[in-house]
Amino acid sequence: MKTTISQVSKHEGKEVTIGAWLANKRSSGKIAFLQLRDGTGFIQGVVVKAEVPEETFQSAKNLTQETSLYVTGTVVEDTRSPFGYELQVKEIEVISESVDYPITPKEHGTEFLMDNRHLWLRSKKQHAVMKIRNEIIRSTYSFFHENDYVKIDPPILTGSSAEGTTELFHTKYFDEEAYLSQSGQLYMEAAAMAFGKVFSFGPTFRAEKSKTRRHLIEFWMIEPEMAFMNHEESLEVQEQYVSYIAENVRNNCALELKTLDRDITKLEKIQAPFPRITYDEAIQLLKEKGFDDIEWGEDFGAPHETAIAESFDKPVFITHYPADIKAFYMKPDPKRTEVVLCADLIAPEGYGEVIGGSQRIDDLELMEQRYQEHNLTGDAYQWYLELRKYGSVPHSGFGLGLERTVAWFSGVEHVRETIPFPRLLNRLYP
């Protein structure tokens, strides 16, 4: 019976065949231990010399790292194994021999591993990170579908720049200028006016020359947009969503989290409600922590966000930023127009901002004023202005960066390990 490693628990005591690769091996003279992987998981295959033909035992001893093979054997319970089972091997059929596999069990430098990213993905820890990423994606679709959101796909090629041109990739669209999308948000606002509650999930691009552990050139964003929803209601959706995906990762990726030595108690604290502080309160907190040079009206950098997060044992919302340092479409606070109805969600442990969101301007006259202030007049933005002209309503939305969230949940330091093939300032290969 052919099966996969993830399904062997259903076949305890039975003989099965698994297509796999040899991740590693060791032998003690009369027993060979094969570390097998098939994409669904990892399992140990045990080959006992006295229980198999000599040819099979010699084949097991001569296998090279990453050779592909069919392994037939009996599934037995093994409480010592993190997986809980092992395979008592009876037969081995080599499919394709691997020669001089470059990533050996020894330590390798980061640049070497990144050059071999197409192979590094096979390693146990990288496999675990990608499985956690997959669970976050699966949970994202579940959360929004269960709450009656419609999935809408915004364009990747756009004729306008939502938040300034300095961080955009330019390209030619036949005889016109075009850009790779920084965000699908503006289009999602249009979709929300048609469907009420929507979300998008897709790649976004920032031509930001940054080398920090939090930045990628190409990354994936989850961007919900909700009609008839104010800022406070949006914050509740955000904390419910993050709590939901964290719970699913805890429940469904226990083995992967263990592989990564992740402190589960950190993830158990990700439960709504999350604490909230205003920008004003954040400035005061930073000054108390020794950041004497930070002044009202300045944006926060990574050290500031980390210092703020250290004061809480959960993710924290920072709300009501100054209008001058936020995007043109954010709605001013009616009680204090120099700040806007917005929030950034700051993750603990130095992972920084994982969500940015706001209530959007829904007043036509105010949006026209913003257009003038930001030099947005012209055909490229006419459609966005018209959303305020034809049946405007209060609406809010947010964007969650997938890779930063994967890094946070996984406990890995750098976002380059949270996407299959990272695009960094000096890396476009492989």
Stockholm file with secondary structure:
# STOCKHOLM 1.0

chainA/1-430         MKTTISQVSKHEGKEVTIGAWLANKRSSGKIAFLQLRDGTGFIQGVVVKAEVPEETFQSAKNLTQETSLYVTGTVVEDTRSPFGYELQVKEIEVISESVDYPITPKEHGTEFLMDNRHLWLRSKKQHAVMKIRNEIIRSTYSFFHENDYVKIDPPILTGSSAEGTTELFHTKYFDEEAYLSQSGQLYMEAAAMAFGKVFSFGPTFRAEKSKTRRHLIEFWMIEPEMAFMNHEESLEVQEQYVSYIAENVRNNCALELKTLDRDITKLEKIQAPFPRITYDEAIQLLKEKGFDDIEWGEDFGAPHETAIAESFDKPVFITHYPADIKAFYMKPDPKRTEVVLCADLIAPEGYGEVIGGSQRIDDLELMEQRYQEHNLTGDAYQWYLELRKYGSVPHSGFGLGLERTVAWFSGVEHVRETIPFPRLLNRLYP
#=GR chainA/1-430 SS CEECGGGGGGGTTSEEEEEEEEEEEEECSSEEEEEEECSSCEEEEEEEGGGSCHHHHHHHHHCCTTCEEEEEEEEEECTTSSSSEEEEEEEEEEEECCCSCSCCSSCCCHHHHHHTHHHHTTSHHHHHHHHHHHHHHHHHHHHHHHTTCEECCCCSEESSCTTCSTTCCEEEETTEEEEECSCSHHHHHHHHHHHSEEEEEEEEECCCCCCSTTCCSEEEEEEEEEETCCHHHHHHHHHHHHHHHHHHHHHHCHHHHHHTTCCHHHHHTCCSSCCEEEHHHHHHHHHHTTCTTCCTTCCCCHHHHHHHHTTCSSCEEEECCBGGGSCTTBCEETTEEEEESEEEEEETTTTEEEEEEEEBCCCHHHHHHHHHHTTCCSGGGHHHHHTTTSSCCCEEEEEEEHHHHHHHHHTCSCGGGSSSSCCBTTBCCC
#=GC SS_cons         CEECGGGGGGGTTSEEEEEEEEEEEEECSSEEEEEEECSSCEEEEEEEGGGSCHHHHHHHHHCCTTCEEEEEEEEEECTTSSSSEEEEEEEEEEEECCCSCSCCSSCCCHHHHHHTHHHHTTSHHHHHHHHHHHHHHHHHHHHHHHTTCEECCCCSEESSCTTCSTTCCEEEETTEEEEECSCSHHHHHHHHHHHSEEEEEEEEECCCCCCSTTCCSEEEEEEEEEETCCHHHHHHHHHHHHHHHHHHHHHHCHHHHHHTTCCHHHHHTCCSSCCEEEHHHHHHHHHHTTCTTCCTTCCCCHHHHHHHHTTCSSCEEEECCBGGGSCTTBCEETTEEEEESEEEEEETTTTEEEEEEEEBCCCHHHHHHHHHHTTCCSGGGHHHHHTTTSSCCCEEEEEEEHHHHHHHHHTCSCGGGSSSSCCBTTBCCC
//
